[in-house]
Amino acid sequence: MLVPWRTSACRAPLAERPGARWDRCGAKRSVPGHADGVESDRLEPQKGMSTVTRPRILVVGAGFAGVGCVRRLERKLAPEEADVTLVTPSAYQLYLPLLPQVAAGVLTPQSIAVSLRRSKRYRTRIIPGGAIGVDLRSKVCVIQTITDKVVDEPYDYIVLAPGSVTRTFDIPGLTEHAYGMKTLAEAAYVRDHVISQLDLADASDDPAEKASRLQFVVVGGGYAGTETAACLQRLTHAAVQRYPRIDPALIKWHLIDIAPKLMPELGDKLGRSAQEILRRRGIDISLGVSIDKAGPEEVTFTDGRVVPTRTLIWTAGVVASPLIATLDTETVRGRLAVTPEMVVPGQDGVFALGDAAAVPDIAKGEGAICPPTAQHATRQGKSVADNVIATMRREPLRPYRHKDLGLVVDLGGKDAVSKPLGVELRGLLAQAVARGYHWSALRTNVAKTRVLTNWLLNAVAGDDFVRTGFQARKPAKLRDFEFTNAYLTPEQVRAHVASHGTDGLPD
Ligand SMILES: Cc1cc2nc3c(=O)[nH]c(=O)nc-3n(C[C@H](O)[C@H](O)[C@H](O)COP(=O)(O)OP(=O)(O)OC[C@H]3O[C@@H](n4cnc5c(N)ncnc54)[C@H](O)[C@@H]3O)c2cc1C
């Protein structure tokens, strides 16, 4: 369950990939209502699907943005109006803001993995795999399925919502020794890893080993890093009561960021409150500091300190999915440049949104770009679906506009800070707002019920700090969980489509 999709053959050239085959029916078709009347091939239609010609809408990525778009398309379009297809490596929409709570054991992994197939009304065809390149000229998306098969999917309209991946820097040892907090697998892995450090420290008589196992470093003072440090510190604080051979004073959490403030979006007062809460709980916060190098048993900070640790969690920002670079179009700080209507300029029927796109934030004003948040991605999903439909019907498109609702930061237990609509809240009230916001944003009632039940159960029964052993002895560092090395270059995409795009099966 743990690896999003297999990458074993990822670095091999296309032709050498094991099992690489192109399944297609070979029939060409022309698309009514489409500006160019494009002709193309497509995958075999599924059993029961009509073969009547209709526009094909391809959505890439089943995150906040992609699923928001697909559900809206299903609601607003009659089945005979268009074929909607979703490409996604996983069978769920991950509710990322609650990942730190999965790492802390407050929630089970399943509770934040929202099913894509919950209802019969969800009629979108799902291709289990990841897009590894898009040829905008031929209107073909190249997909590597979860069995490493490479297939081409022609489209008339494409909605690009592949999100982002963890941003890394050229720091010696970083990718070899750091863990991420961006996928469900990482959250589950980090939980096991932290508990195993307690188990191993408890069993060790070597003071140096104990010290390195009981210090933990989180890099990144945004909401992801701050919540991760806060939730995991609560985990070790509670768990250590069950380890009579460990002196609780030896456990130390470090939260560091190169910026001068934690979560600057919170403003000065609330940001200071968050820091005070964390410092009171014993988390050592270092600002204006990053890491110089990382090793298996220690991390060197840029201020010269060497911290003995076997746990480095890296949450220092995100960059757009590498899929964006396969398009060879304009980007803004790595995110695909789009108009306020989320259209890629000069490209017929191409839309992009969410963390992968630089959507102008017209509510903020000239030059602003929407930050990479779930709040924006969800709303952009609905808005882009409306614009796809408007394009099909030759109606005017609407620009995306959303005024930020604020920020909620769950620091675990009764601790939280929130700023809904500019109102600064702390403590239980902030916690109620944070959890209420996340709960209401979960997409299905069953997911809501699971999360609520988990919160109640955790409040009443606590955690048993069980190490499950999933993924034990497997590589699990930054690059092992995120799908970053399978993408084609723009030239490879063009060459691939040119050689296989219209001729059916390759040799
Ligand atoms: C720990 C953490 C805490 C956060 N907390 C908050 C918060 O409190 N509030 C907030 O607003 N935001 C928060 N965020 C940010 C928020 O989760 C993202 O901004 C949001 O998920 C972006 O939505 P998206 O749809 O663009 O991308 P995602 O939700 O990441 O979805 C992208 C989807 O595309 C899939 N995909 C990737 N590559 C491909 C490919 N090549 N082909 C097909 N599919 C692909 C992925 O598997 C994924 O399903 C948090 C993020 C993290 C990591």
The ligand as a Gaussian input file, in Angstrom:
#p B3LYP/6-31G(d) Opt

LIG

0 1
 C        1.393000      18.407000       5.765000
 C        0.597000      19.403000       4.970000
 C       -0.315000      20.217000       5.615000
 C       -1.076000      21.132000       4.885000
 N       -1.991000      21.919000       5.542000
 C       -2.773000      22.760000       4.842000
 C       -3.775000      23.536000       5.496000
 O       -3.936000      23.472000       6.715000
 N       -4.555000      24.338000       4.718000
 C       -4.409000      24.430000       3.368000
 O       -5.175000      25.165000       2.713000
 N       -3.462000      23.728000       2.721000
 C       -2.638000      22.901000       3.422000
 N       -1.680000      22.167000       2.772000
 C       -1.460000      22.398000       1.338000
 C       -2.487000      21.648000       0.514000
 O       -2.583000      20.316000       0.927000
 C       -2.160000      21.744000      -0.973000
 O       -2.062000      23.089000      -1.335000
 C       -3.235000      21.066000      -1.802000
 O       -3.211000      19.685000      -1.549000
 C       -3.050000      21.345000      -3.293000
 O       -4.058000      20.700000      -4.008000
 P       -3.785000      20.104000      -5.474000
 O       -5.049000      19.472000      -5.893000
 O       -3.151000      21.126000      -6.310000
 O       -2.676000      18.997000      -5.200000
 P       -2.792000      17.655000      -4.361000
 O       -3.863000      17.731000      -3.355000
 O       -1.410000      17.380000      -3.861000
 O       -3.204000      16.586000      -5.439000
 C       -2.405000      16.259000      -6.537000
 C       -2.813000      14.882000      -6.988000
 O       -2.196000      14.604000      -8.219000
 C       -1.602000      13.325000      -8.162000
 N       -0.487000      13.344000      -9.099000
 C        0.759000      13.800000      -8.909000
 N        1.477000      13.671000     -10.026000
 C        0.662000      13.116000     -10.939000
 C        0.832000      12.722000     -12.282000
 N        1.987000      12.879000     -12.910000
 N       -0.208000      12.165000     -12.918000
 C       -1.401000      11.990000     -12.293000
 N       -1.611000      12.348000     -11.015000
 C       -0.595000      12.904000     -10.359000
 C       -1.203000      13.145000      -6.716000
 O       -1.071000      11.775000      -6.411000
 C       -2.388000      13.789000      -6.029000
 O       -3.434000      12.879000      -5.892000
 C       -0.902000      21.243000       3.488000
 C        0.036000      20.415000       2.839000
 C        0.773000      19.514000       3.570000
 C        1.760000      18.624000       2.854000

